[in-house]
Amino acid sequence: MSRTRHSRGSRLATAGIAATAATLLAAALSPAAHAVDRPTRSAAIQNAASALADHAAALGLTAAQDTTVRDVVVDKDGTQHVRYDRTYQQLPVLGGDFVVHLAPDGAYRSANRATRSAISLPSVTPKVSAPKAADLAVNALRAANLGEALRRVTAKPHLVVDALHGTPRLAWRTDAVAQDSSGNPVARTVLTDARTGAQIDSWDSIETATGDGKGLYSGTVPLETTLSGSTYQLKDPTRGNTYTGDAANKTDLCFLGICFQRAPATLFTDADNHWGTGTTSDRASAAVDAQYGTNATWDYYKNVHGRNGIAGDGKGSYNRVHYGNNYNNAFWDDSCFCMTYGDGDGSTFGPLVALDVAGHEMSHGVTSKTAALTYSGESGGLNEATSDIFGTLVEWYANNSSDPGDYLIGEEIVRSGFGKAALRFMDKPSKDGNSADCWSSSVGNLDVHYSSGVANHFAYLLAEGSGAKTINGVSYDSPTCNGSSVTGIGRDKLGKIWYRALTVYMTSSTNYAGARTATLNAAKDLYGAGSTEYNAVAAAWSAVKVG
């Protein structure tokens, strides 16, 4: 942990610096003299380092711990929010993350911590061996894929300190991966007590939106491409060189968590800069949808939230389309910083290259770079809901007449074999037969795609309000769980409140109660305590029985 001190005093009064009256007058008359200096990222990090030194005890930091900066947010007024990850004796601490909030002058204000448990272990030497932890994780992977003849099964354990599940303890975090009978990837992260071998938690490590895709519905859309010689490449130089490639129906080959061979992403090229035909018979049609979805998502985050790319660093990701054989999935992978789309099996789902799929999956990337909500329990539901919310907002933002905005998830890709009009319904999540409309103490036991229903319902109510209505040609009827009537404040304010809550206040362990607090804090920052927006956030959470 850095102990570097940072002075917040005025530099105009520094001893030994003399200035003539003429120089001071010229400075006073300069236009820049009246501008407010907004702290830079490096200044915010220095200020936060000083705060860490001053408030180490309150933050639970000891000599055995260290910290690394994950993300920095500097508000327009100079308020700073620096997000940290934590290690204990050089081991990553799951749930050790926290956010330090600083005033414009760098003074410490407060902090949000994923856990307040004291992190102190008698030993960091495991009693359960790494091979044993790997075997247990493989068993968990097989149990999660019953009936599948898994092949190329590998598992790679890493020692961590688990502070997410009660009293901190030494644990093995094991990533188990394999291929199913069609050659498509399956993966599970398993957390094992390193003393007893008991399973602490497990979750799918491919952040998936199975079926959250759409076919070739974007219509004719503009694309920024790159001319190389006499050939055009489907690579966008205006958005961090984001590009789309053909996976040739192949899959990744990974061993012990290391991918020795990835499915290709052969860059799509064209002679006349007119791409695809809008039919599945032309492989470039899927690439058009994928590239367009990436562009719309990039533009949404940049133009609405000021975020320059998924990681906030201006660097583009890439897409792989036509992945696997009849693969009913699409996923974001942090390790390659890429989006991957299957073609669907044709009877349950069509190609998964739709606009809200891109928005959903790329938002998993934004979450991983900010709050890093754990993909299990209530945090996992919030992780999935975050992607549903932003995927929906991207669709509305794009304003594409071929795929108009709505509050249905996956309505374009479902086929007759699926049996429902959409994958998920934000106005009344239980219409899918599995999702929760209202919070209860057992909601965290649901699959994360279903526990997400509580936050999806909240988001719809906050944007549109309760009751029956028709929006953009789609009929909705959103009830409340407490019999109240909720008045919406619009999609734009929903997005701004949720984004600030995600990037400034939420942590890896945030649950539904924590999400209520985070969004209320965000509403207070943006619109003021006691404002219409603040009160609407409180009312919408109460309407889904949170708080």
N, C-alpha and C positions, 0 to 999 in steps of 0.2 A: 504494500500500500504506500502510495506516495505521501511524503510528509513535507513536500515543497510548500513554502509559505508564499502567499500572493498578497501584496499590498493593495488595499482599496483606496488609499488616500489620494488627494488631488495632486497631480504632478505639477500644477502651476506654482505650488508653494515649496517645491523641492529646494533644499538648502544649496547655496552655491550657484543658483541659476539667476542671472540678472537680465533684465529686459528694460529697454528704454521706453519712455512714454510714447514715442512715435511708433515703436514696434507693437506695443499693446493696443494703440489706437487702430493701427492697420488691421490687427487681428480681430478687434471688435467689429470693424466695419466689413470684414470678410463675410460673404454669404455662408461659408462653412461654419462660422463661429456660432451660428444659431441652430445648427443641425444637431440632433441627438445622436451620439455615437452608439450604434447598436453593437453589443459585444459580439466578437467573432466566436467561432466554434472553439478555437484554441483558448481564448480568454475564458469562455464558459467552463472549459475543462480545468483550467488553472484555478478558477474560483471554487469549483466543486472540490478540487483536491485540498484546498485550504479548509473548506467546510468539513471534509472527511477527517482531517487532522483535529479540528476543533470539536467535532461531535462524534468521535469514534465510539465512545461508550454507548451513546444513545442509539447508534446504528448497529451495535453488536459486533463491532470490528475489534479484533484482537491481533496480537503479534503473529499468530498462526495463520492469519487470513491475508489475502491480497485481493485486489479489485482490478477490473479492466473495464474501460468505457465501451458500451455497446451502441449508444445512440445519444444524440444531442438535439434538443429543440430550443431555439431562441425565438421568443415572441416578438412581435413588432415593437412592444414597449420596452424591450430589453430583458424581460423576465426570462430566466434560464432554467432548463430542466435537463439534467444529465443522468442518463440511465447506466447502471453498472451491473456487471456480473461479478460473482464472488467465488474465490477458491479457498479451500482449507487445506493447509499443508500440501499445496499444489494440486489438489483434487477439485474438480468442478463441484459446486454446490447447487444441486437442483432445488430451486426455491430460495436461493440466496440473493436473487436479484433485487435491486431497489432503485428508486428514482429520487435524486436530490433536487429540490426546488429552491432557486435563488432569486433574490430581488434584482432589479436592473443594475444596482451598484455592486452586485456580487455577494451581498449578505445572505446568509442562510435563512431560509424560511421554514421549510419542513421537508419531510421525506415520506415516500410510500415504499413499504417493504413487503416482499412476497411472504415472508415469515418473520415473526418476532421471537422465535425460539432461539435460545443461546446455542451457538454452534461450538461444541467441544466434545471430542471423542477420546476415549481412553487409548485407542490405537487405530492406526490406518492399515494394519496388517489383516487381511481377510482370513477367516477360518474356512470358508468355502472356496475351492480352487476355481481358477478361470475356466478350465475345461468343464467342471461340474456346472458352473453358471451357464456355459454355452449349451450344454445338454438340456438343462431346464428350459432355456429359451426356445430351443428347437421343439421341445415337447409342447410348449405353449403355442408356437406357430402352427404345429400340426393340429392341435386341438381347435384352433381358430379356423382351420380349413379342412374340417372333417369331410371325408369322401373324396378328397383330392389326392392324387398320386404326386406328391411334391418331388421335385428333382433339383439337383444342384443346390442343396440346402447348406447354408453356411451361417455361422454365428460368431460375432466378435464382441467379447465383453470388455468394458472399461470400468475401472473403479471410480465411484463418485460418492459424494455425501448427499444423502437424501434428506432434505429438510421440508419436503412437500407433504409428507404423510406423518405428521406428529413429531415426536422427539427425533432430532437428527440422528442418523445412523449411517454406518458404512454400507454401501450397496454396490452391486454390479449392475450397470446399465448395459444390456446386451441387444445389439441389433441383429435379428435373425432374418435372413432373406432366402428366397427360393423362387422357383418357377413352377407354375401349375402345369396341367397336362397340355395346355395350348401354348406353353412357352411364355406366358405372361407373368409379370413379377408379382409376388406377394411378399409382404414384409411385416414384421412386428417388433416393437421395442418392448423388452421385458425388464422390469426392475426387481432384483432379487436381493434379499437381505444377505449381506456377505458374512454374517455370523451363523445364521441358522439355515439358510437356503430357502426360506419361505418366500413365496412370490408377494411382492408389495403392490405391484400394479403392472399393467401391460396395455398397449394400445397399438393400433395400426400406425406404422411409420411412413406409409405413403399417405399423405394428406389428400384424401380422395373425395371426389364429388361424383361417385358412381352414378351415371345417368344424368348428371347435371349438365349435359351437353345438348347441343342442337345440331341439326343438319345444315345444309348449305342454304341459309336463309338471309344472308346479309344483303343480297341483291348486288347491284353495281355500286361499288364503293371506291373512293379515291385511295391510291397507294403511293407512298413515297418509295422509290426504288433507287438502285445504284447502277450506273452504266459502266461496264468494264469492257473496254474495247468496243465491239459491236453488239455485245450481249448485255441484257438487263438482268440484274440480280434482285431477288426479293429480300433486299436488305435496306433498312431505313436509316440513312445517315442523320436524319433530323431527330431521331429518338434513340440515341445511343448505339446505333448500328444494330438494332434489333433485327433478327432475320428468321426465316422459316425454311426448314429442310425436310426432306423425305426420309422417313425411317425404314422404308422398303419392307414393311411388315416384319421387321426383326425386333428383338428385345435385347436388353442389357445382360451382360454376363458378369456377375459380381461374385467375389469370394472373400469371406471374412470382412464384409463391409467395404471392400475395395473393388471397384469396377475395372476389371482388366479389359473388358470390351464393351463398348456401348453401342446400342443401335445407332446407325448412322443418322446424320442430319444433313444429307446432301442438299446443298443450297439449290433452291428452285431458280431456274433461269428461263429467259424468254427472249425471243428475237424482236418482237414489236411492242413490248411493254403493255400488252393486253393479256391478262392472266385468267385462265379458267373459263369454263362454259356454264357454270352453275349446276352442273350435274356430277354425280359420283363417278361417271365414266372417265372424267378428266381429273387426274390426281392433283392438278394445280388448284382445282376448285376448293378443296379442303384447305389448301395452303392460303388461299385468299381470305377465307373466314378466320383462320388462326392469326394471320398477320393483322387483319383489321381489328380483331378483338384485342390484340396486344396494343395496337395503336390507340384504340379508344380508352383502354385502361390506363395507359401512360398519360394520355391527355387529361383524363378525369383527375388523377392524383396530382398532376402538375398544375392544372388550371383552377381546380377547386380547392386543393389543400396545400399547394406550393411544394409538393414532394417531387423531386426530380429523379424519376425512376423508382423501381421497386425498392432498392436499397438506399435511395436518397442520395446516390453518388453520381447520377447522370449516366450510369452504364446500362446498356441494354441487355436483355435476356434473349433467349432464342426458343423457337418452337420446333417440335418434331411431330409430324403428322403421319398417319398410316402406320401406327405402332402396333406390333403384335398381330395376332389372328383373331378377328372378330372381337376385339378387346372392348368391353363395355365400361370404359373408364377414361378419365383424364386426370392428370396429377401434376403438381408442382414439385420439383426436386431441388432443394437448396444446394446439393453437392455439385450439380451441373449448372445451377442457376437457369433452369430451363423448364418450359411447359411441354408436356407430352400428351398427345391425343390418340385415342383408339378410334376405330371405324364403327364400333358397335356390331351387334350380331344381325341387325336388319329386322328382327322380329320383336325384340324387347326395346332396343334403342337403335337410333341411327348414328351417324358420325357425330362425334362429341366436340365439334369445333365451333360452337356457337359463342355469341357475344357474352352472355352472362357466365358461361363456363370460363372464358378467359378472365373475366373480372373476378369470379369466385376463386379460381386457382391462383392467379397472381396475387390476390389479396392474402393468401396463405404466406406468400413470400414477404409481404409487408408486415404481417403479424410476426413472422419469425425474426425480422430485423428490429422489432419494437418490443411489444409486451411479451412475445414468445409464450403465449398461453399454452399450457401443457395440454396435450391431446388426449385427455381422459377426464372423467368426472364432469363437474360443472364447468371447469376451465375449458375442457374439450368442447362442450356444447357452445360456449362463448366463442371459441376459435372458429367452429363451423358457422355459427351465426354471423360472425364478422365477415366471413367470405360470402355468405348469402346476402347480407345487407349491402356490401359494397359491389358484389356482382349485379345485384338489382339496380343500384344507383348508377353503375356504369351503363347499364342498358337504357335507363331513362336519359342519362347524359348524352348518349350517342344520338338519340332522337332519330332512329332509323325506321323509315316507314315499312320496310320489309320485316322488321323484327321490333315492333313497338314496345315501349316500356310497360311493365306489368309487375305484379307482386306474386307471380307464379314462378316456381323454380323448376326448370327443365321441361317446360311445356312443349317446346319445339322438338325435342329429341325422342319423346316417348312414342312407342309404336303400339299397335293393337295388343301385342303380347304382354304389355305392361299392365293394362287394365285400368289405368287411371289417367286423368287429363294432364297431370303434372307430377313431378316428384314430390314437391313440397308446396304448401300454400301458406303464405305469410299472414293473411287475414285471419285464418283459423287453421293452425297447423295440424290439428287432429284429423282434418279431412283426408290426410294421407294414410290414416289407419294406424299410425305408430307414434307420431310426434306429440309432444306435450303442449297444450294451450297455456297451462298455468303451472307455477312453481309448486313443488312439494318436496318434502325431505328426501324422497326417493328418486327425484329427477336425475340426479347425478349417476344413477345406476343404469340409465338408458344408454344405448348407442349414441355417440356424439352427434350423429345426424338427426336424432330425434329429440335429444335434450336441448338441441339448438332451438326447438320450437318456441320455448319461453321467450328468448331474446328476439326471435323473428316476429312473434306476436307483439311484443313491446314496440319494436321498430315500426311495424305497420300502424299501430295505434298512435304512436308519437307523430308519424307523418300525416296520416289520413283521418284518424279518429275512429270511433266505434260506430256500429250500426250498418245498415244496408246502403249501398251506393254503387254507382257505375262509374268507373274511371278508365278513360282511354278505351272504351268499348268493352271492358271486362266487368262483370258483376261481382261484388264482394259483400260479405255480411260478417263483420267482425264483432263478436261478443266480448264482454269483459268477464273476468272471473269473480268480481265482487259486486256485480250489478250496477256499476257506475256508468256514466256517459263520459267519454273522453273526446276532447276537441283537438284535432291535429294541428301541427305547426308547419307542416310541409316537408318535403324530401330534402331540400337543401339544408335546412337547419338540423334535421336528423343526421345527415352525413357529417356536418361540421362538429356536432356534439359527439358522435361516436368516434370520429377520427381523433379528436383531441383526447377523449377518454382513453383510447387505445394507446396513443403515442406518448401521453404525459402521465397518466395515472394508473393504468392497469399493469399488473405484473404477471409472472408465470402462474401464480396460484390464485388469481382473481376468480371468485365464485360469483353467483348471482347477486348476493348481498353486496359484494365488493363492486360489481358492475353498476349497481344503483348509485353507490357513493361516487364512483368514478365519473359517471355521466352527469350527476348533479354538480360535481366540482367543475366539470367541463362547461356545463350550462351557465354556472355562476361566472366563470372566467369570460365567457363569450357574451353573455347577455345580462348578467347581474343577478345577485341573490334576490329572490322574490319576484323576478321577472315572469312574464307570461310563459316564456320558454322553460325556465327553471321549474315552475309549478306544473307545466305539462309533462316534463320528465318524471316528476314525482308521481303524478296521477297515472301515467302510463305504466310505471312499474307496479304501483298498487293494483292496477287493473289486471295484472297477471300474477298477483299475490306475491310480489317481491317487496318486502318492506312493510 
